């Protein structure tokens, strides 16, 4: 559960590029048990983070 919270609360750091943000989200998602939804959930979260800026 804690992994999911960290994944969902991850924000873009100042100066962080999208490639690094994507890599960080993928690393956090590994412990979230997304199964076959892994790629979709990471991409969705990436768009959520970008939109929230």
Secondary structure, DSSP 8 states (H G I E B T S, - for coil): -HHHHHHHH----TT--HHHHHHHHHHHHTTS--GGGHHHHHHHHHHHHHHT-
